[in-house]
C-alpha cells in the first residue's frame, strides 16, 4: 500500500492538466455560457481554500486511540511529517485524489446539474491543484524571494516548530483568522 502513496511532480502535473482538460471539454461540449461557468468555478475555488484548511487541521492531524485510524492518517499524511522533503511524499497520491475527486464531482453534478456541478468542481479541483503545487514547492524549491518566501516560511514552521499551527498552505492568512498562526 505504501507504494501507492508516492507520486512525482511530473505525473501530478500531467494528471491535473488531463483531468482539468476533461472537465473543460465537458463544459464547453454542453455549450455552457461563460457567466454560468465562471461563478460556480470561483465558488469552487473559494470552498476549496476553506476545505483545505479544515482537512489539514482536523483530518490530517486527527488524534485517535484506534490503531487502524492512526495507521490510515500516517499513510495519508503522517509519513510526510516523517520525511517532509521527500519529493514523492509532498503531493497527495492519485489513489486518494481520484476516487475522492470523482465522488465530489458526482455529488456536485447530482446537486446542481451537469454544467453548474462540473464548473463548480473544476474550480474546486483547480484550488486543490494550486494548493498541492504550492505545497510541493515549499518543500522542494528554494523560494527565497518575496512573496514565495512567505509561503515557504509559513509552511515550514508547521513542520519544524509545531504541528499545531500554520495549517493553511494556499492562504496563510487563514491561520490568522482561525487563530492557528504560529507566534514566537
Backbone bond lengths (Angstrom), bond angles and torsions (degrees), N, CA, C in turn:
res aa  C-N    CA-C-N  psi(-1)  N-CA   C-N-CA  omega(-1)  CA-C   N-CA-C  phi
1 X - - - 1.458 - - 1.528 111.02 -
2 X 1.337 115.57 -31.17 1.459 120.52 -178.16 1.528 112.33 -58.00
3 X 1.330 117.97 -39.24 1.467 120.64 -177.79 1.534 111.69 -62.90
4 X 1.331 117.04 -24.61 1.463 120.09 178.26 1.526 112.56 -76.26
5 X 1.336 117.05 -8.45 1.468 119.75 -179.47 1.530 111.48 -91.75
6 X 1.314 117.68 2.75 1.465 122.01 -177.91 1.523 110.32 -106.28
7 X 1.336 116.06 139.07 1.465 120.69 175.51 1.529 108.76 -152.71
8 X 1.323 116.52 137.63 1.460 120.53 177.69 1.526 109.63 -83.22
9 X 1.321 115.59 158.65 1.465 120.70 179.75 1.530 110.03 -63.74
10 X 1.318 117.50 -38.89 1.467 121.71 179.70 1.537 110.68 -60.82
11 X 1.329 117.05 -47.16 1.469 120.11 179.12 1.526 110.61 -63.79
12 X 1.318 116.03 -39.31 1.465 120.48 178.95 1.529 110.62 -60.08
13 X 1.335 116.92 -47.90 1.468 121.32 -179.38 1.527 110.23 -62.97
14 X 1.325 118.06 -44.76 1.469 121.35 178.60 1.530 110.22 -60.75
15 X 1.300 116.40 -45.01 1.468 122.36 178.82 1.530 110.82 -59.96
16 X 1.338 116.92 -47.82 1.475 120.28 -178.24 1.521 112.05 -65.33
17 X 1.328 117.14 -45.24 1.467 120.41 179.92 1.528 110.44 -62.96
18 X 1.316 116.79 -42.20 1.464 120.76 179.12 1.529 110.85 -62.85
19 X 1.317 116.71 -47.48 1.460 121.10 -177.69 1.527 111.02 -66.14
20 X 1.336 117.55 -43.18 1.467 120.88 177.52 1.534 110.15 -64.15
21 X 1.323 116.61 -36.60 1.465 120.57 177.21 1.521 111.74 -63.11
22 X 1.314 116.49 -42.36 1.475 121.06 177.30 1.531 109.78 -61.54
23 X 1.324 116.21 -44.20 1.465 120.11 179.38 1.528 110.86 -63.47
24 X 1.324 116.68 -46.51 1.465 120.77 -179.23 1.525 110.88 -63.06
25 X 1.315 117.42 -43.90 1.464 121.24 178.27 1.530 110.34 -59.70
26 X 1.328 116.57 -44.23 1.469 119.11 -177.89 1.521 111.83 -66.75
27 X 1.328 117.34 -30.89 1.472 120.49 177.24 1.531 110.28 -70.38
28 X 1.325 116.27 -48.27 1.460 119.41 -179.03 1.528 112.11 -69.89
29 X 1.317 116.58 -28.18 1.462 120.97 177.44 1.529 111.02 -63.57
30 X 1.324 116.35 -31.84 1.468 121.05 179.36 1.529 111.99 -88.25
31 X 1.329 117.97 4.52 1.464 124.03 177.76 1.535 111.65 58.43
32 X 1.314 115.56 43.93 1.459 121.24 178.98 1.524 109.46 -71.11
33 X 1.344 118.37 127.93 1.470 120.42 176.73 1.533 110.83 -61.91
34 X 1.325 116.13 149.50 1.464 122.15 -175.11 1.529 112.01 -56.37
35 X 1.318 118.86 -44.99 1.466 121.46 -178.48 1.528 110.82 -65.15
36 X 1.323 116.60 -35.54 1.464 121.23 178.29 1.523 110.16 -68.75
37 X 1.321 116.70 -26.13 1.458 122.53 179.46 1.528 111.34 -82.38
38 X 1.336 117.52 -42.70 1.467 122.09 -171.46 1.530 112.94 -70.48
39 X 1.309 118.67 -45.62 1.467 120.68 -175.02 1.532 111.70 -61.72
40 X 1.338 120.07 -52.24 1.472 118.34 177.80 1.532 112.55 -62.72
41 X 1.337 116.65 -32.76 1.457 120.38 177.92 1.528 110.39 -61.17
42 X 1.329 117.20 -47.66 1.467 121.23 179.54 1.523 111.65 -65.04
43 X 1.316 117.09 -38.00 1.469 120.76 176.19 1.532 109.62 -63.29
44 X 1.326 116.54 -40.68 1.468 121.00 178.17 1.515 112.36 -61.37
45 X 1.340 117.28 -43.62 1.469 120.89 178.16 1.529 109.42 -62.62
46 X 1.322 117.15 -46.60 1.466 121.43 -179.68 1.530 111.29 -59.71
47 X 1.326 116.53 -45.78 1.469 119.38 -179.63 1.525 111.69 -67.03
48 X 1.345 117.10 -32.86 1.459 118.28 175.39 1.523 110.57 -59.88
49 X 1.328 117.03 -43.82 1.463 120.60 -176.26 1.533 111.40 -59.91
50 X 1.324 116.85 -38.53 1.465 120.10 175.87 1.530 110.52 -71.71
51 X 1.324 116.11 -42.24 1.457 121.89 179.91 1.529 110.89 -61.03
52 X 1.323 116.21 -41.12 1.472 121.67 179.42 1.526 110.58 -56.76
53 X 1.320 116.10 -48.71 1.461 121.00 -179.41 1.531 110.38 -61.76
54 X 1.322 116.53 -49.56 1.470 121.91 -177.50 1.529 110.55 -62.23
55 X 1.330 116.86 -44.44 1.458 121.83 -179.61 1.523 110.81 -61.24
56 X 1.325 116.28 -48.07 1.458 119.85 -177.61 1.527 111.32 -66.47
57 X 1.307 116.59 -43.58 1.459 119.61 -176.73 1.532 112.83 -71.92
58 X 1.321 116.70 -48.36 1.462 119.21 -169.72 1.536 114.75 -98.31
59 X 1.329 118.99 -26.92 1.466 119.83 -179.92 1.529 111.21 -97.24
60 X 1.339 116.96 -50.32 1.459 119.53 -175.84 1.524 113.09 -72.19
61 X 1.307 117.53 -20.04 1.469 121.04 177.96 1.525 111.30 -116.05
62 X 1.314 115.87 25.14 1.460 121.81 178.16 1.522 109.48 -68.44
63 X 1.318 116.13 135.66 1.463 121.75 178.50 1.522 107.95 -107.60
64 X 1.331 115.74 128.58 1.459 121.04 -178.00 1.523 110.08 -139.83
65 X 1.299 115.89 150.27 1.465 120.91 173.34 1.521 111.49 -84.35
66 X 1.323 116.35 -13.90 1.457 121.69 -179.79 1.533 109.28 -76.41
67 X 1.339 116.80 120.10 1.469 121.04 -176.06 1.527 112.87 -64.95
68 X 1.324 118.23 -32.29 1.466 120.60 178.75 1.528 110.71 -68.66
69 X 1.324 116.73 -40.74 1.468 120.42 177.19 1.519 109.83 -66.72
70 X 1.329 117.12 -42.60 1.465 120.45 177.34 1.532 110.70 -58.53
71 X 1.314 116.67 -42.83 1.475 121.04 -179.37 1.526 111.06 -64.76
72 X 1.333 116.50 -42.23 1.461 120.79 178.99 1.529 110.93 -62.71
73 X 1.318 116.95 -44.50 1.470 121.07 178.06 1.528 110.00 -63.54
74 X 1.318 116.45 -39.31 1.464 119.77 177.60 1.527 110.90 -61.96
75 X 1.324 116.99 -44.49 1.465 120.58 -179.04 1.534 110.86 -63.72
76 X 1.343 117.44 -42.09 1.462 120.58 -177.48 1.528 113.40 -78.24
77 X 1.347 117.38 -32.58 1.462 117.46 -173.15 1.528 114.30 -143.43
78 X 1.307 117.06 -35.18 1.470 119.71 -175.09 1.508 113.64 -61.13
79 X 1.344 116.62 -38.17 1.459 119.42 178.98 1.525 111.37 -62.47
80 X 1.306 116.59 -28.12 1.470 120.93 176.49 1.528 110.05 -66.85
81 X 1.325 117.72 -35.14 1.461 119.98 177.96 1.525 111.61 -74.01
82 X 1.310 117.21 -26.49 1.469 120.64 176.04 1.526 109.96 -73.32
83 X 1.332 116.77 -40.08 1.468 122.65 179.03 1.533 108.91 -126.24
84 X 1.338 118.02 72.47 1.474 119.69 -171.93 1.527 115.70 -65.46
85 X 1.325 118.52 -24.32 1.461 119.90 -177.55 1.524 112.82 -105.67
86 X 1.310 116.65 12.89 1.457 120.06 176.87 1.535 107.68 -67.30
87 X 1.331 118.15 121.80 1.468 120.05 -173.35 1.528 115.13 -64.24
88 X 1.330 118.17 -16.21 1.466 120.45 179.33 1.526 112.84 -103.26
89 X 1.349 117.44 2.18 1.463 121.04 -179.58 1.527 113.35 -115.42
90 X 1.304 117.58 6.81 1.464 119.22 -178.03 1.528 112.69 -98.34
91 X 1.324 116.99 0.87 1.460 122.40 176.31 1.525 108.45 -120.00
92 X 1.331 116.42 146.89 1.460 119.53 176.83 1.527 107.94 -70.64
93 X 1.320 117.75 129.32 1.470 119.71 -177.50 1.528 112.83 -67.48
94 X 1.316 114.98 152.84 1.467 122.19 -178.31 1.527 111.22 -61.26
95 X 1.330 116.87 -33.29 1.462 119.95 -178.68 1.538 111.23 -61.75
96 X 1.322 116.55 -21.38 1.466 121.16 176.70 1.525 110.18 -93.79
97 X 1.331 116.75 -49.20 1.469 120.29 -172.53 1.523 113.53 -70.47
98 X 1.321 117.90 -36.21 1.463 119.36 -176.88 1.527 112.42 -63.85
99 X 1.337 119.92 -53.11 1.476 117.68 179.66 1.525 112.94 -64.26
100 X 1.325 116.73 -39.77 1.469 119.25 179.49 1.523 109.97 -66.30
101 X 1.340 116.14 -42.91 1.459 120.35 178.54 1.520 112.47 -61.25
102 X 1.321 116.84 -45.30 1.463 120.04 178.79 1.529 111.30 -64.20
103 X 1.319 116.79 -35.54 1.464 121.19 177.06 1.534 110.64 -65.09
104 X 1.332 116.78 -47.06 1.475 120.93 -179.90 1.528 110.42 -65.15
105 X 1.322 117.31 -41.01 1.464 121.02 177.13 1.526 109.83 -60.99
106 X 1.319 117.16 -45.54 1.472 121.17 179.50 1.525 111.70 -60.96
107 X 1.305 116.99 -45.40 1.473 121.56 178.90 1.530 109.78 -62.57
108 X 1.335 116.53 -41.21 1.469 120.87 179.49 1.524 110.96 -63.00
109 X 1.320 117.01 -46.69 1.470 121.57 179.90 1.525 110.22 -65.02
110 X 1.306 117.00 -42.93 1.470 121.27 179.44 1.531 111.10 -63.37
111 X 1.333 116.77 -38.34 1.466 121.26 -175.50 1.522 114.04 -76.39
112 X 1.342 116.48 -42.71 1.474 118.00 -172.04 1.532 113.69 -127.89
113 X 1.311 117.41 11.96 1.462 120.25 177.58 1.517 111.99 95.65
114 X 1.333 115.57 163.88 1.457 120.42 -173.04 1.524 112.96 -63.13
115 X 1.335 117.91 -52.76 1.470 120.65 -175.28 1.523 111.90 -64.77
116 X 1.330 116.53 -51.28 1.465 119.80 -178.99 1.530 110.80 -66.27
117 X 1.333 116.58 -42.75 1.461 120.57 -179.49 1.514 112.49 -63.83
118 X 1.326 116.49 -41.22 1.455 120.39 178.98 1.519 110.53 -69.68
119 X 1.328 117.93 -39.58 1.474 121.14 176.50 1.520 110.60 -62.21
120 X 1.332 116.34 -45.71 1.466 120.75 177.97 1.525 110.12 -59.60
121 X 1.323 116.25 -48.41 1.462 119.23 -177.59 1.523 111.57 -65.55
122 X 1.327 117.23 -34.55 1.460 119.61 177.38 1.524 110.25 -60.81
123 X 1.317 117.46 -41.00 1.458 121.07 176.19 1.521 111.78 -66.22
124 X 1.320 116.11 -43.93 1.460 121.80 179.10 1.526 109.99 -60.46
125 X 1.338 116.48 -46.19 1.457 120.95 -179.60 1.534 111.02 -68.82
126 X 1.328 117.30 -35.58 1.473 120.34 176.47 1.527 109.84 -62.48
127 X 1.325 116.21 -42.69 1.468 120.18 176.42 1.518 111.11 -59.05
128 X 1.330 115.54 -43.09 1.468 120.25 177.75 1.533 110.85 -61.80
129 X 1.323 117.42 -45.76 1.468 121.26 -178.07 1.529 110.80 -62.90
130 X 1.336 116.61 -40.05 1.467 120.59 177.92 1.527 109.76 -65.54
131 X 1.334 115.69 -45.20 1.470 120.60 178.16 1.526 111.32 -56.54
132 X 1.327 117.31 -50.41 1.458 119.40 -175.92 1.524 111.53 -69.23
133 X 1.328 117.65 -30.64 1.465 120.70 175.79 1.531 110.21 -67.57
134 X 1.335 117.29 -44.41 1.466 120.82 176.46 1.524 109.82 -61.64
135 X 1.326 116.09 -43.17 1.464 120.11 -179.88 1.533 110.87 -61.11
136 X 1.321 116.65 -45.83 1.456 120.43 177.88 1.537 109.87 -60.15
137 X 1.312 116.36 -45.24 1.470 120.63 -177.73 1.531 111.52 -62.29
138 X 1.335 117.53 -40.29 1.472 119.20 -178.53 1.523 111.81 -62.38
139 X 1.297 116.87 -26.86 1.462 120.07 -179.82 1.521 113.77 -95.77
140 X 1.321 118.09 -22.93 1.460 119.39 -170.38 1.525 115.74 -123.16
141 X 1.320 118.56 -8.59 1.465 121.46 178.07 1.528 108.71 -114.69
142 X 1.315 116.72 157.48 1.467 120.16 -177.23 1.528 112.87 -68.12
143 X 1.297 118.88 -45.59 1.470 124.19 175.85 1.541 112.20 48.90
144 X 1.306 117.40 55.45 1.464 121.69 -176.89 1.516 114.13 -87.43
145 X 1.320 117.41 -19.69 1.464 120.28 -174.92 1.520 111.67 -97.43
146 X 1.323 114.82 148.72 1.457 122.77 176.34 1.530 108.95 -65.52
147 X 1.303 121.43 139.82 1.460 130.79 2.03 1.530 113.51 -91.04
148 X 1.340 117.68 -3.86 1.464 120.04 -177.30 1.524 112.04 -61.33
149 X 1.329 116.30 -33.76 1.461 119.89 -179.75 1.533 111.49 -63.12
150 X 1.333 117.40 -28.74 1.470 120.62 178.39 1.528 110.85 -66.82
151 X 1.331 116.51 -42.98 1.461 120.62 177.86 1.531 110.13 -60.71
152 X 1.325 114.96 -47.58 1.464 119.81 -177.34 1.528 110.82 -61.57
153 X 1.310 116.91 -49.29 1.467 120.75 -178.49 1.532 110.41 -61.27
154 X 1.323 116.69 -45.22 1.463 121.43 -178.55 1.534 110.73 -58.29
155 X 1.317 116.56 -48.03 1.455 119.05 -176.45 1.531 112.12 -73.71
156 X 1.321 118.06 -39.21 1.461 118.84 -178.20 1.524 112.13 -67.98
157 X 1.329 117.94 -26.16 1.465 119.84 171.87 1.532 110.29 -61.27
158 X 1.321 116.76 -35.33 1.471 121.44 177.26 1.536 110.20 -61.54
159 X 1.312 116.74 -38.08 1.463 120.69 -177.85 1.523 113.28 -82.69
160 X 1.328 117.21 -39.55 1.460 119.46 -168.54 1.527 114.81 -108.19
161 X 1.321 118.46 -7.39 1.468 121.27 175.64 1.523 111.21 -111.76
162 X 1.329 115.61 -58.76 1.458 119.99 -175.91 1.518 110.33 -156.18
163 X 1.302 116.85 129.81 1.465 121.52 178.20 1.521 111.75 -78.06
164 X 1.318 118.00 -7.74 1.467 121.91 -178.65 1.526 112.92 -90.45
165 X 1.304 117.02 9.21 1.462 121.50 -179.40 1.527 109.82 -138.62
166 X 1.350 114.39 166.78 1.470 122.25 173.50 1.534 112.65 55.98
167 X 1.315 115.66 59.27 1.469 121.48 -179.14 1.522 112.72 -81.78
168 X 1.319 117.81 -30.74 1.460 119.98 -176.26 1.523 110.56 -77.08
169 X 1.313 115.41 136.75 1.459 120.91 178.34 1.530 109.01 -102.53
170 X 1.324 117.73 -52.48 1.463 122.34 -174.48 1.523 112.97 -70.83
171 X 1.314 116.96 -42.19 1.465 121.63 -177.59 1.528 109.80 -126.27
172 X 1.324 117.84 83.72 1.459 120.12 -176.98 1.530 114.89 -54.43
173 X 1.346 118.20 -25.75 1.468 118.87 -179.48 1.528 112.17 -66.83
174 X 1.342 118.29 -16.00 1.470 119.84 175.45 1.529 110.77 -61.89
175 X 1.326 116.89 -31.40 1.464 118.99 176.95 1.526 111.46 -66.85
176 X 1.314 117.63 -30.40 1.471 119.92 173.97 1.524 110.32 -69.21
177 X 1.323 116.53 -43.60 1.465 121.12 -179.84 1.529 110.96 -62.32
178 X 1.337 117.02 -43.12 1.470 121.08 -177.82 1.527 113.40 -91.36
179 X 1.336 116.19 6.24 1.460 123.66 176.52 1.533 113.29 60.10
180 X 1.306 114.96 40.86 1.459 120.09 176.32 1.529 110.91 -121.00
181 X 1.326 117.51 15.74 1.459 120.58 178.14 1.526 109.10 -77.79
182 X 1.316 115.21 135.02 1.460 120.57 179.67 1.524 109.33 -68.64
183 X 1.331 115.04 131.48 1.465 121.20 175.41 1.518 107.18 -126.61
184 X 1.312 114.77 136.67 1.482 119.17 179.81 1.497 111.18 -72.53
